[in-house]
Amino acid sequence: MPLRILPGIDTWLARKSLSAKTRIGLVTNDAALTATGLQSRIALLKTGFNLVTIFSPEHGIRVKGEDGVLQRHGTDSLTGLPVTSLYSEKMAPSEDDLKQLDAVLFDIPDIGCRFYTYLWTMTYVMEACATFNKPFIVLDRPNPIGALLEHAEGPMLDEVNCSSFIGRWDIPLKHACTLGELALFFAATRFPKLEIEVIRVDNYHRHQTAMQHFKFVPTSPAIQNINAAMLYPGSGLWEGIMVNEGRGTDKPFEQLGAPWISNEELCEVLTYRVTGVELNRVQFIPRSGVYEGECCEGISFQVRDPYKFKAVQFGLTLLAAIFELYPEVSERLYKTHANPSGVRHMDMLLGQPDVLRQLRKHNAVDIRVAESWYTMMTSFLLYK
């Protein structure tokens, strides 16, 4: 029987390597659980750690906030500790936030996609810790969609034209790493003065996914199961055009539709162009979001083989099919706290400029991963 996978928080609790007097700040949310299902912040307090403040990312400490909506500072109802929101008027802790602390811990589950914002919150906290000389400790967690580096998918990010809060630096869109590995990489390449430690996941191997090997915990309101997470590096791209990506239904990022789509003709075009995923024709009426209250025809998607399925290629293939069948589909202004105007959302998602123009011209988008990525990351991989 395989050994149970233990996230970094469990190893950390067993080590008890900090003095009870060490004042800790924790970047976390309700999705960060121990192997027994206890919130990390509760487990730290119960074990005797001196947790004095909490920092929360997008979606807030309770993981209930809507996508892109500002999250306010407050008090954690579970611990009574103050919560500083890092998706508010600030994205990083200030000097005042950190001066009361001796170390900062980071424990938030990720889903392996560049435009999922928890990764970039981590980098802003790292930057603040480097600036104000605070040790930074990552309690690592598995990548639920798989971490085989050869399964990474581009494109790489154009930092000059497309850097944003949903893609700050030049990494592949589907990066195939854990946040701990990326933290080590960024510390070496961006913050060489940062004092950093990564607490490994025990009994975890790179080929493992939450489809077969461990339980998936919902990481945000729209990513409620492993199927949505597997699809997301591709289905998240649909936010860039005027289709409903499943928001306002029970299957966000697991289905796509619009009143002007014929699910029969779209399904026919896609059937022989994608692998590892099952297509099903659907009709749905979104309760919110694009085409709220309107009957949409479309397709739902179920990943069947996580090793054959290529999420980014799938997402772009579907977009190409839509532009082929419905060339008049328009760009979507996706307004968020981090991008109030909503302009160029597609470029920021994909990390490359002029994506919609390329799709309209039926030009293929280059999704190759730079060879330098594989070479660089070899030094920072923690798991076999």
Disulfide bonds with the S-S distance in Angstrom:
none
